[in-house]
């Protein structure tokens, strides 16, 4: 049966709910349309942008009738900026939508008719919560500016003067770097033309220590007046580290080797009573306050008594593993980033935690070697990237037969899919799960899930 809509057609649609990813869901004669910038209860005029056999995509042209949960967005860049999607949606409704998306994934993908889902934990702060922001340089008539990509555009940048997701310190540091760049008459990098010098600025803050790290990323290793930059930034006593990195490739990334040009090699942050050192590219959850709640929840789900061998897979700088080590016999962490592992080892030493070890490696490739070193795990904690567990990592994890897995997820669809595989391959069941809102005004939601073995592994898994 052909779709009842055509591309570029304009329609009046009533938005029923939010889909995972943030688009509104509407129906026309039973046919599903995903509508960008449509909120639950809205009546919108929308233009169809893509048509597929199973659904269509559309973009809101005009809100004809606002739904009951629509509010005024406080940011002057809202709508144009590609960052926050839901500043115009009441926060309690954001939380309801995210919890519903986690439930939907577990029902639809994992096949659990009644998921054991606990109420979502809302964010303590809905603005000013980020401890790290990455900005891109762009050219303006006044000179270089810093901002974010425009919504839906990889090649257009939106200069900003104040971001509501960072602190006043973060905004002031960005403004100081813009002033420095203009005084130095440096050229912003043009992603479309592949020319220019200034590419990115990274500002990282230790929210519980009041320390800040700044990294400038340029397109070539042509030197600049670093003394002038240092003077511009050290007027902020919170700045402890200034780095310079070069990205001469095509991709827009800040995850490149960096050189310290002033200050200390790392800043400090405190989480869950522990002290952590952070370098430019080491991973840490970007919402410090909610990270503490997330890690505490993971510890609760792990149910440690002091006699367990714990694996911390995708361990980053060791934050989760170190918080668990106080209640475990031993903890073993695996992380692919050598920089993060170096931080994790340093963090263990700084906190006098002697029952933990960290190794650099690909999780799927080193699990068997880890088992030889540590023995059988009693609890495995996994905190994978948005894509979830890679095929080999998932198979190796199933092979371990660990009695408990604590899965810290940043994507409910991959959580559901990975659980389904672990259930099929190794007999795990989902005991409990709880969403945590780490990122207000965005579609993203974290979930902590507890998986337990309910039967022996049915068949020896094929090696690969």
Secondary structure, DSSP 8 states (H G I E B T S, - for coil): ---S--TT-EEEEE--EE-TTS-EEEEETTEEEEEET--TT-EEEEEEEEE-SSEEEEEEEEEEE--TTB-----TTTTTBSS-S-TTB-HHHHHHHHHHHHHHHHHHTT--TT--EEEEE--S-SSS-BSEEEEEEEEETTEEEEEEEBTT-SS-EEE-S--TTS-HHHHHHHHHHHHHHHHTT--B-BTTTTB-SEEEEEEEEETTTTEEEEEEEESS-----HHHHHHHHTTSTTEEEEEEEE--SSS----S-EEEEEE-S-EEEEETTEEEEE-TT----SBHHHHHHHHHHHHHHHT--S--EEEEET-TTSHHHHHHHTTSSEEEEEES-HHHHHHHHHHHHHTT--SEEEEES-HHHHHHHHHHHH-S-SEEEE---TT-S-HHHHHHHHHH--SEEEEEES-HHHHHHHHHHHHHHH-EEEEEEEEE--STTSS--EEEEEEEE-S--SS-----
